[in-house]
Amino acid sequence: MGNLTRRSFMGSLAGGAVALPFGAALAAPEAGAQAKVDAFVKSSGFNGIVHFVRGSQTVFSGAFGMADVEAGRRASLGTPYPLASISKWFSSVAVLRLVDQGKLRLDAAVSDYLKDFRADTGAKVQLKHLLSNASGIPNGFGAMLKADPGLWTKPFTTAEAIKAFCSGDLAFEPGSRFSYDFTNWIIVQGIVETVTGEDFAQAVARLALAPLGVATVLPRYAPEVGGRIAAGYATIDPPVRKMFPQSIYTLASGGYCGTAADLVRAAQGVYGARLLSAGSRAALATVLVPEQSYALGGRVKELGIGGTPHAFAWETGRVDGYRSLLAHRLDGGATLVVLNNTDLGQKDIDLFAEALLTA
């Protein structure tokens, strides 16, 4: 840990909250919010960001612990964190922009866009099946990885990855089950690249990120990210990093990073009628796989607040040593972002978020 002792490091966890404004002026923390955050940080040894907004007013914004233990770099509200599967939500937003432009249809078949895809499977699987992880297309990457552990390090174009990993016999009838396979999103990435004529990162930036004004939401491999990103850890005492190479063909599934403030800005823009049509906003919030509460690119969760049920877009992410949560009340009443880089349990984050949002 260099000049950072364990005592000073743990002290930074317990007392490292930094209250800064985002958008509107920072208000005094709501009754109980500060106590809930403090208790969570203390009990979990939390490293990362908690950013809580009600309407347009930030009521809590804190950075805790370290972004890079070995370098002694503390976490800050400006630190970008890998978003993992929240990337699927951004990918879905970009797809729905193309739907609004008449270039894609959610009920269209894969073969309508990818002419070289396996014909029998491609005719049955629809775009909405991919976006809801209900396609039935098996994850060929997993089987190949067992035989070749170095597969992660090998470069594939999107088209090559589709051919290599996404061409097996259907494991189940499309739309009948849920299977959380990142290979669904390789195909989504290929469809977007085909209909736009751009690489996926360019298309998503043009369709979603630039209109939303979220400059920090970038591919993890982008040069602008550089050494600013939080490092991921399996343990912090001693520090053991848990970070794997970023493959371009996994971008749609889990390849983006960003700051908490930009995640709030994105949610407010997407659900606040500034980007998508009413029909696409409804599609983004419509559960297609009830047993998983899964819609397009993420879940929708109902929480009771003051005896009244409220629906939230509940976008979670888990990759390497990173955990992420973007919870946005669909009526715009509240948004919570939690970003972690020390392999914290997703259930722990969810329970903390539910307690904070329903207080």
N, C-alpha and C positions, 0 to 999 in steps of 0.2 A: 504494500500500500504506500510505499514511499514515505512522505512526511505526514501522511494521514494515519493517526493511530486509531485502533479499534474504538477507544473511548470517544474520541472526537467524531469519528464516523457515525457511531450510534447516536451521539448527541445531535448530529445533523439530521438524522432521521426523525428524532422526536421533536426537534425544535426548528426544523428547516422550512416551515411554511413562509412563503413570500406573498403578501397580499398586494396585488397590482390590478389596475383597472383594465377592463376590456370593453370597448364600445362605450357604454354609459359609465358614469362615475360609480366607483365601488361603494356599495352600501355596507352598513354594519351587518355582520353575519346574522342570519335568522336565528331565532331562539333554538338552541340545540344543535344547529348545523356545525358550529365550531367544535363542540364537544364530541359529536359523532365522528368528525374527521380526525380529531386528536386521538380518540380511542382506537379508531381503525389503524392509524399510523403506528401507534404504540404496540398494538396487539399483533400486527402482521409484519412489522419491520419494513413498512412500505417505502419503496423508492419510486419516485415518479411525480405525476401531475394529477391534481384534483381541481377541476374547473367547473363551477356550478353557476348557472344563470337562470333567473326567473324572468320570463318575458324578455325585455331588453336590458335588464340590470344584472350585473355581476354581483352575486352575494358572497361567493367564496372563490378564491383563486390561489392555489398554493403549489409550490415546487418543493419536493422533499428528497433529501439524500443526494446521491451521486449519479451523474450521467456517465462518468468514466472513472472508475475507482482507481485504476493504475495511474492515470494522469492527474488525479485529484480535482477533476472537473465536476463541479456541483451541477445538479439539475436546475434548470431555470424554465420559466414559462415560454421562453423562446427556443427551447431545445426541441428539435424534431425527433419523434419516436416512430419506429415502424408500426404501421396500423394493422398489419396482418389482414384478417378477413373483412375488416371494414373496407378494404379495397374492393370487395365484391359489391358493396353498396354504391361506391363511386362508379364502378363498371356498369351497374344496372341503370344508374342515372344517365350515363352516356348512351346506353342502348335506348332508353326511353326518349332521349332527345332525337335519336334517329327514327324512332317510331312516330314521334310528333311531326317529323319532316317527311314522313311517308316512305322512308328508305328501308325500314324493317317492319315486320309484324310479329307480335308475340306468338301467334298461332301458326306461323309459317314453319315449315320443316327445315331442318339443317341442309338438306339437299337443294333447297331453293336458293341457297347462297353459296354453299361449298360444293361445286360440281364434281370435285375429285373425291369427296367423302364416300365411304361405303354406302352403296345405293339402298340396300334393304333397311339398314339401321337409319340412315339419313332421312328416309321417307317417313319414318314413324316418330322420330324425336323432334319435338318442336322447340323453338327458342325459349319459351316460358319454362319448359322442362329443365333446360340447362340452368336458367337463372334461379330456379328453385331447388336445385340439386336433386331432381327427381327424374333424370333422363333414363336410367337403367344402363347407361354406357359404363362398362367396368373400368376401373383404374389400372390400366396396363403398366403405369409407371411403377407401382408398388411391387409387382411381380418381378420386373426387370431390375429394380434396385436390390432385391435380395441376391440376385446373381451377380450384380455389379455395383458394389457400394460406392464406387466413384462416379456413378451416373450423374449426381448433382453437379459435378464440375464440368460436364461435357456440354458444349454449346449446341443448341438446336434452334432453328428458326421456328416460328409458330407453326408453319405448315409441316415441317419435319416432326415436331412434337405431336401434332395431331395424328399423323400417319403412324408414328412409333407407339404412342401410348393410348390412343382413343379409338381403336378400330376393332375391339373385341366384340363377341356376341353379346347381345343384351342380357343383363343379369335379371331384369324384371321388366314388366310392361311400363313404358314411359308414363309418368304421372301417378303410378300406383304405390310407390314407396319413396323413401328418402335415403339418399346415400351421399355423405358429405365428401365428395371426391373433387379435388382441384382440377381433374381432367375435364370436367364440365366447362370450366372457365377457360381452358386452352381453346376449346372450340368456340366459345363466345368471343375470345380475342381474335380468332381467325375470321369469324363472321364480320366483326367490326372492321378489321383491316381490309377485307375483301370489298365491302360496300363503300368504304370511304376512300380507298386507295392510299391510306396513310398507315404508318406503323401505329400500334395501339396507343402508345404514350402520346403521340401527336394528336390522335383523334380525341382522346379523353381530355387532353388539355384544351383543345378548341371547343369541344361540345359542352364540357362541364366545369373544369377547373377555372379557366379564365373567366367565363361568365359569372361564376360564383365569387370571384375575387379571392381565391385561396392560394396565394403564391407559395406557401410552404408545403403544399401537398404535391409531392414529386415522387417519381420512382426512386427506390433506395439506391440505385446505381447512378443516379444523376450526379454530374460533377458539382452542382451547387450544394449538394448535401455534404459531401466531403467528410471532414472530421467533426462536423457539428452534431451528427446523429448520436443518440444515446447508445452506449454499448449494451449488449444483452448478456445476462449472467445466469448460470445455473446456481451458483452460490457466490456470496460476497465476502465470506470469511473462512478460508482464503478466497480471493476473487478467481472464479473459474468461468471463463466466457462461454456463452452458448449462442454462437452465431454461425450461420452457414452461408455459402455463396448464394448470391441472388441471380436467378436465371430469368432472362427476359421473357420467356414463354410463361412464367408464373405471375406476370404482372397483374393480370385481371383478377386473379384469385387472391393474391396476398402481397403484392410487391410495392405498395406505396408507403410513404412515411409522411408525417406532418405534425403540426403543433395543435394543442388543444383549442386555442382561439380560432384557428381556421376550421376545425371540425364543427364548432358551434356556428360559425358563419355559414358553413356549407349546409348544415341542417336547417337553419333558418331560411336560407335561400331556396332550398329544394321544396320544403313544405310550406313556404310562405308565398307561393304563387308567383315567384319571380323567374322561374326557369322552365318548369314543366307545365303542360296542359292539365286541366282538371282531371281528364281521363287517365293520364299517365301518373299523376299524383295518387289517384285512387288505386291504380294497378300496383304501385310501389308499396302500398299499405294493405293490400289484400292478401290474406293468408291462403296459400295454395296447398300446403302440407300441414293439416291441422294438428297432427300428433307432435309436430316439431314447432308449431306456431311460426312456420317459415313462409315468407312472402317471396319477393324478388330481391335476392342479394342480402337478405337478413331477416331477422325475426320481428314480430309485432307482439308486444307484451301488454297485458292490461293490469294496471295497479289501482288499488282503491285509495283515494285521497279524500279525507274528510267525509267518508261514507259514499263518495261518488266514484264510479269507475272511470279511468282515463286510459286511452290507448297510447302506447309509446312505440316508436321505432326503436328497436333494441339491437344495435349493431355491435357485435363482439368480435374480437380477434385474438388469435393465439398462434404464435410462430416463434421458434427458437426460445430465447429467454424473455420474450415480450408478451404482454397481455394488454388488451385495449378494450374500451367500452365507450360507445356513443349512444346515449339514451336521450331521445327527443320526444317530448309530449306532442302528439300530432296536432293539437290545437295551438301550439306555440307557447304554452304556459311555462315550460321549463326545459332546460337542456343540461345534461351532465356528461362530462368527459373524464375518464380515468385512464391514465397511461402508465404502464409499469414496465420495468426492464430487469426484474429479478425473479422471473418464473413463478410469480404468485398464482395461486389457484384461481381459476376463472369464477368458480362458485363463490369464493370469498369476496371477490370484486362485485359480483352480482348482488349478493346479500347486503353489502355495504351500500350499493347504489339504491337498492329498494328502500332501505331504511332512511337514507337521506332524502329521496324523492317523495316519500310518503309522510315525512315528519310534519 
